[in-house]
Amino acid sequence: MADRNERVCVWVPLQNACADFAKAAEGTQGAEHIIKMHWHVACRLVLEGGFHPDRVRPHPPFKVQQKSRRNLLLFDPSAATGSEATVFGGLKTKNIDVAVTIPEIGPCVAISMKGILNAFRNLTNRLEEAVGDCTNVHIAYPALVYGFMHLIRGNREGTIPGSAAHFLQADSKTGSMRTADVAIRKNGQLSEFIRKYGAAMERLTGRRDLRDDPSRYEAIALLVVEGADKGIGNLLRDHPEPGSTLRFEEFFATIYRQYELRFVYGAPDLQSLTRRLEWDPESPALHEVKFEGFDARVSADEG
């Protein structure tokens, strides 16, 4: 695997990452509107997932200190990098937004992220990209646990909010938001573009075994983020609808479960390398970092 130097990873709460995405202060070009979600996920894989920060790219602002068989997680911004991983693919190399790599084994977990702010009629193109990326990586690494997160700005039908005036344009006839840019109708339902996209993505998730279809992800999450000025950045809990396989609440649990089945239980002789860490409850980082919405992976036995 290789690295590319970019901005340095910092701890970003989920709410802040979503708000930064929805505001898109830098516009829609590049990855600026979603980079903080990359950092949130990288940090979360350490705090909640128990992966050693040295194995995560971009490297989160943490380091580990072992003391009497205890794993103390320390908050250390100087340890952070902004580099993302580049992995070999079956067809071409692929830059991965967040990845976990065990040097003796190779990449084990990969999470790609996309964010779309408008022009939802183009979601079909995103679907084709997602299928191609997943297939390419799984051909080279069939055991790799691959997750895909797609953030969608919840633009509400009607007047364009002030927070989106710099990248959304009004319909020349109605003066309201253009149909292609609407994510949520006045009745509270998702637009047809997004409903169709979600239905297609549900068929691409749930890969359970390394011999399964390489075009399917182990987990996919569709995050619809409030686009109105009031409450901007809040996750809309009604979308996707309850019971959907694209619900964000199940995303990380699925990633961890599939990792355990393949790299821990599936290879008992390698557990010394693959076992996820548990953080000592007295770890300084757990008291310095203000996180909510998930639990840190802590050990039950402090001794």
C-alpha positions in Angstrom: 0.0 0.0 0.0 1.1 3.6 -0.6 0.2 6.9 0.9 -0.6 10.3 -0.5 0.1 13.4 1.7 -2.9 15.5 2.2 -4.5 17.5 5.1 -4.0 16.1 8.6 -6.7 14.0 10.3 -8.3 15.5 13.4 -11.1 14.3 15.6 -14.5 15.5 14.3 -17.8 14.5 15.9 -20.4 13.0 13.5 -22.7 16.1 13.8 -19.9 18.4 12.9 -18.9 16.3 9.9 -22.4 16.2 8.6 -22.9 19.9 9.1 -19.7 20.7 7.3 -20.9 18.5 4.4 -24.4 20.2 4.3 -22.9 23.7 4.3 -20.4 22.9 1.6 -18.5 26.1 2.3 -15.9 25.3 -0.4 -18.5 24.4 -3.0 -19.0 21.1 -4.7 -15.5 20.7 -6.3 -13.1 18.2 -4.8 -13.5 16.5 -1.5 -13.6 19.4 0.9 -17.2 19.0 1.8 -16.8 15.4 2.9 -13.2 15.3 4.2 -14.3 15.7 7.8 -16.4 12.6 7.5 -13.2 10.7 6.5 -11.6 11.9 9.7 -14.6 11.0 11.8 -14.6 7.5 10.4 -10.8 7.0 10.8 -11.0 8.1 14.5 -14.1 6.0 15.1 -12.4 2.8 13.8 -9.9 3.4 16.6 -12.2 4.5 19.5 -15.1 2.2 18.8 -13.5 -0.4 16.5 -10.4 -1.1 18.6 -8.1 -1.0 15.6 -4.5 0.2 16.4 -4.2 3.8 15.0 -0.9 2.8 13.3 -3.0 0.5 11.1 -5.5 3.1 10.0 -5.1 5.6 7.1 -5.5 8.5 7.4 -3.6 8.1 10.7 -5.9 9.4 13.5 -4.5 11.7 16.2 -4.0 8.8 18.7 -1.2 6.6 19.8 -1.1 3.5 22.0 0.9 2.9 25.2 1.0 -0.6 26.6 1.4 -0.8 30.4 1.1 -4.1 32.3 -0.9 -5.7 29.4 -3.2 -2.7 29.4 -3.8 -0.7 26.2 -3.8 3.0 27.0 -5.1 5.2 24.2 -3.5 8.6 24.1 -4.7 11.7 22.3 -1.7 12.9 20.2 -2.3 15.3 17.3 1.3 15.1 16.3 0.8 11.4 15.3 -1.9 12.3 12.8 -1.4 12.3 9.0 -3.7 13.2 6.1 -2.6 10.4 3.8 -5.1 8.0 2.4 -4.3 4.5 1.3 -3.8 3.3 -2.3 -4.4 -0.4 -2.8 -3.9 -2.8 -5.6 -7.0 -3.7 -7.5 -7.9 -6.4 -9.9 -8.1 -3.9 -12.7 -6.4 -0.8 -11.4 -5.1 0.8 -8.2 -7.7 2.4 -6.0 -7.4 5.3 -3.5 -9.4 4.4 -0.4 -10.8 7.1 1.8 -10.3 5.1 5.1 -8.5 1.8 5.4 -7.2 -0.6 8.0 -4.1 -2.6 7.1 -2.2 -5.3 9.0 1.3 -5.2 7.7 1.7 -9.0 7.8 -1.6 -9.6 6.1 -2.6 -6.6 4.0 -5.7 -4.4 3.8 -8.5 -5.8 5.9 -11.1 -3.0 6.1 -11.9 -0.3 3.6 -14.5 2.4 3.7 -15.2 4.6 0.7 -17.4 7.7 1.0 -19.3 9.8 -1.5 -21.3 13.0 -1.0 -23.8 14.5 -3.3 -25.4 17.9 -2.7 -27.7 18.3 -5.7 -28.4 17.0 -9.3 -29.8 13.8 -7.9 -30.8 12.6 -11.4 -27.1 11.7 -11.8 -27.2 9.2 -9.0 -27.2 6.4 -11.7 -23.6 7.4 -12.5 -22.7 7.0 -8.8 -24.2 3.6 -8.8 -22.0 2.5 -11.7 -18.9 3.9 -9.9 -19.8 2.0 -6.7 -20.2 -1.3 -8.5 -16.9 -0.9 -10.3 -14.9 0.2 -7.3 -16.2 -2.7 -5.2 -15.5 -5.3 -7.8 -12.1 -4.0 -8.6 -11.0 -4.1 -4.9 -12.6 -7.5 -4.1 -11.0 -9.2 -7.1 -7.6 -8.4 -5.5 -8.6 -8.8 -1.9 -11.6 -11.1 -1.6 -11.5 -11.3 2.2 -11.4 -7.5 2.6 -14.4 -6.0 4.4 -15.6 -3.2 2.2 -18.0 -0.5 3.4 -19.6 2.3 1.4 -21.1 5.4 2.9 -23.1 7.9 0.8 -24.1 11.3 2.2 -27.0 13.0 0.5 -27.9 16.6 1.3 -31.6 16.7 2.2 -32.7 19.6 0.0 -36.3 20.3 0.8 -38.7 21.1 -2.0 -39.5 24.9 -2.2 -37.4 28.0 -1.6 -33.6 27.6 -1.7 -32.2 28.0 1.8 -29.6 30.7 2.4 -27.0 28.0 3.3 -27.2 26.6 -0.2 -27.5 29.8 -2.2 -23.8 29.5 -3.3 -24.3 26.2 -5.1 -28.0 25.7 -5.8 -29.8 27.6 -8.6 -33.5 28.4 -8.7 -35.8 27.2 -11.5 -36.1 30.0 -14.0 -39.9 29.6 -14.2 -40.9 28.9 -10.6 -38.1 30.6 -8.6 -38.0 27.5 -6.4 -35.5 24.7 -6.1 -35.1 22.7 -9.3 -36.7 19.3 -9.4 -33.4 17.5 -10.0 -32.0 19.1 -6.8 -34.9 18.2 -4.5 -34.2 15.3 -2.1 -37.3 15.6 0.1 -40.7 16.4 -1.2 -43.2 18.6 0.6 -44.9 15.5 1.9 -41.7 14.4 3.6 -40.9 11.6 1.2 -37.7 11.1 -0.6 -37.6 12.1 -4.3 -38.0 9.4 -6.9 -34.3 9.7 -7.9 -33.2 8.9 -4.4 -35.7 6.1 -3.8 -34.6 4.3 -7.0 -31.0 4.8 -6.0 -31.6 3.4 -2.5 -33.4 0.4 -3.9 -30.5 -0.4 -6.2 -28.0 0.0 -3.4 -29.9 -2.4 -1.2 -29.1 -5.1 -3.8 -25.4 -4.3 -3.5 -25.0 -4.8 0.2 -24.8 -7.7 2.5 -21.8 -9.6 1.2 -21.2 -12.2 4.0 -18.5 -14.5 2.6 -15.3 -14.0 0.7 -16.6 -16.3 -2.0 -19.7 -14.2 -2.6 -20.3 -11.8 -5.4 -17.3 -9.4 -5.5 -19.5 -6.5 -6.7 -21.4 -6.5 -3.4 -20.2 -4.5 -0.4 -20.2 -5.9 3.1 -22.1 -2.8 4.3 -23.6 0.3 2.8 -25.0 3.3 4.6 -27.1 6.0 3.1 -27.1 9.2 5.2 -29.6 11.9 4.4 -28.5 15.1 6.0 -30.8 18.0 6.8 -30.3 20.7 4.2 -32.7 23.4 5.7 -31.1 26.3 7.5 -32.8 25.2 10.7 -31.2 22.0 12.0 -28.7 21.9 9.1 -26.4 18.8 9.4 -28.8 16.7 11.4 -29.2 13.1 10.2 -32.8 12.5 9.1 -33.7 9.4 11.1 -36.8 8.6 9.0 -34.6 8.1 5.9 -33.9 5.4 4.8 -37.0 4.0 6.3 -36.8 1.7 9.4 -35.8 -1.8 8.5 -33.7 -0.8 5.5 -30.3 -2.4 5.1 -28.9 1.0 4.4 -29.5 2.4 7.9 -26.5 4.1 9.3 -27.1 2.6 12.8 -26.1 -0.8 11.6 -23.2 0.1 9.4 -20.2 -0.1 11.8 -21.6 -3.1 13.7 -21.7 -5.0 10.4 -18.1 -4.0 9.5 -16.8 -5.2 12.8 -18.8 -8.4 12.7 -17.6 -9.4 9.2 -14.0 -8.5 10.2 -14.2 -10.8 13.2 -15.7 -13.6 11.3 -13.0 -13.5 8.6 -9.8 -12.3 10.3 -10.2 -13.4 13.9 -12.5 -16.5 14.2 -11.8 -17.6 10.6 -8.0 -17.6 11.2 -7.4 -18.6 14.9 -3.7 -19.1 14.4 -3.4 -15.4 13.5 -5.4 -13.9 16.3 -2.3 -12.4 17.9 -2.1 -10.2 14.8 -5.8 -9.7 14.0 -7.5 -9.4 17.4 -9.0 -5.9 17.9 -7.8 -4.0 20.9 -9.8 -3.0 24.0 -8.9 0.3 25.6 -8.2 0.6 29.3 -11.1 2.7 30.8 -8.5 5.1 32.2 -7.1 5.9 28.8 -6.5 9.7 28.6 -8.0 9.9 25.1 -11.3 8.6 26.3 -11.6 11.5 28.7 -10.1 14.2 26.4 -12.2 13.4 23.3 -15.9 14.4 23.5 -17.7 11.7 21.5 -21.3 10.6 21.4 -23.5 8.3 19.3 -21.3 5.3 19.9 -19.4 3.6 22.7 -15.7 3.3 23.0 -14.3 -0.3 23.0 -13.1 -0.6 26.6 -11.9 -3.6 28.5 -14.0 -4.9 31.3 -11.0 -5.8 33.5 -9.0 -2.7 34.4 -6.2 -4.8 35.7 
